[in-house]
Amino acid sequence: MALFRSGDSAEAGQLQDEFLADVLSSGEDYCSCAAVGCKFHGKCVECVIIHRGHGDHLPNCFRDMVNRRLEPLSALTEHTLRAGK
């Protein structure tokens, strides 16, 4: 991401393509979803489309990333986020 942010989109794109090719060709299970018995395990596009269609929660694999991004914001109010009335 640093390369994208610095404006070097050509090199960033090349590294991104290499990373994706390495992950997909590894033969390993790269899906981080812990949902048991999910028929969309490892089928990211289908999974995201379904979650967007429902519009009520994030796929399991997005939650850690989103929580890491939200934690510093939540800290601004001493983690006192509560439901509005």
Secondary structure by P-SEA (a helix, b strand, c coil): cccccccaaaaaaaaaaaaaaaaaacccccccccccccccccaaaaaaaaaaaacccccccaaaaaaaaaaaaaaaacccccccc
